[in-house]
Amino acid sequence: MKRLLLLLAAIILLLLPLLFIKLTVLTVSVNNDLERALFIQKKKSFSIRWIHSVEKEEWEEMFVVEDGQIVLDSTRFKTFGAGVPNDAGEDTFIKDGWVYMTEIYQPIGSQLVTRTGKTTEHRFITGDEVFKLEPAKSYRVTVEKINLLHAIGYFIATRMR
């Protein structure tokens, strides 16, 4: 019995720091259900890419996370269309068939909500990871500061789907 109590105390002492180690994670939810959780300690950027519903060309917006906030950093697209400014940010240029608008620096907040179209083929990209977003759904991307134990639970829940 004494050994069991010592073992239990040792396990608690080992797990206790997991409650105090904080991580910044990016969560992606659809209809308030957690779809994906991503570490953003080193990869402080992500993008959302889709096919424009009218132009039928690729469009991508790149975001960074700074101080717990999502910031629109840059965008790129294939063709100009209605409502597209002729320049935004610090620099606009064409490279490899894409029009780039960089250093936009437009703060969004701690969450970003986006809605996918029926035929827009939205993808969420961070680092080497790309995952498709389902058509005709509303997604919420949120920056959260959580403890390591909570983060482990997020990652297990989202990877077992």
N, C-alpha and C positions, 0 to 999 in steps of 0.2 A: 504494500500500500504506500509505503514511504517512497519507494522508487517511482511509482506512478505519479505521485504528487510532485516529485522533483522533475520528472520528465515533463509533466504538464506545465510547471513553472518555467522550465527552460524553453519550451515551445512558445509560451506567452511572451517571454523576454525577447525571443528572436522575432516574433511577429509584431510586437509593439512598435518598433521603429517604422513599420510600414504605414502606420497611421499618421506619422508626422512628416514623412518624405512627400513633398508636393511635386506634382507634375502638371505640365500644361498639355491638355489633350484637345483635339478637335473632334467633336462628335457630329455625326450626320444622322439626322432623324427624318422619318417620313411618317406623317400622321401621328406624331408624338411617340413613335416606336423607334428605339435606337437601331440604326442600320449599320453603322460603322463607327469605330473610335480609333483615332490615329495619334500617335505621339508626335508632337511638333517641337520637341526640344532642339533638335539639330535642323530638321526640315521646317523652317518657319514660313514656308510658302506652300500654296496650293493653287490649282486653277480649275475652272469649270469650262468645258469645251462642248460645243454643240453645233448642229447644222442649222443655220438661220432659216426660219420657216418660209420666208419670202424669197430671199436671195439664193437659197439652196447651196450656200457656201459655208465653210467652217468659220467659226468665231470662237475666240478663247479670251477669257479674262483671268488675269493673274493677280493673286492676292498675297499679302504678307500678314503675319501676325506680329503686332508690336504692342507691348504692355497690355496684353489681354484683349486687344481690339483687332478686328479684321479691317484691313486697309486695301482698297483697290489700288494696285501698283501700276499695272499696264494692261493693254489689250492688244489683240491682233485679229485681223480679219482679212478676207480675200477681196471683197468688193465693197465700195461705198453704197449705201442705200438711204432711203428716207430717214431723217432724224439722226444720222451719223454726223458728228461734227467734223470739220475738215482738219482740226487739230485739237489735241487735248494733252495735258501734261507738258513736260519739258521738251520732248523730242518726238517728231513724227517722221517716219522713214519707211521705205519699201525694201524688203529683203526676202529673197527666195519666193516671190509671189505673194507675200503677206504685207499688209500695211500694219506697221507697229506704231502704237502711241505709248510712250514710256514715261515713267516718273510722274504719274497722274496724282498720286498720293491723295486719295479721297477716302477719309475714314468712314467705315460702315457701322461699327459698333461691335458688341460682343457676339452678335449673331447676324447671320445673313439668311434670308429666305428667298428661295428661287422655285419657280414652277417649271416643270418640263412639259414640252409639247408632245403631241401624239407621234410626230415624225422627226423630232429634233435630235434624237440620239445623244442626249446629254451624257457626259462623262465627267467624273470627279477625279482629279489627278493630283497626287502628292508624291514627290520623288519618283521612284520607279513604279509606284502602285497606281493602277487605273481601274476604276470600277464604274460600271454603267449604272445610270439612274433610270428607274422605270418610267415609262411614258405616262404623261398626264397625271403627275403627282406633285405635291408640294413638299419641298425639302427644306429643313432648317439645319444650317451649319452653325455650331456654337463653339466658342472658345471657353474651356472650363479649366479651373485650377483645382485638382482633386488629389486626394492622398493615394499613395501607391497601391494600397489594398483595394480601393475603389477602382483604380485603373486596371488592375489585374482582372477584376470582375467584368468590367466593360469589354476588355479584349477577349476574354473567354466567351462571353455571351455573343459577341459579334462574329467571332471566327467559327463558331459551331453551327452556323446557319447553313 
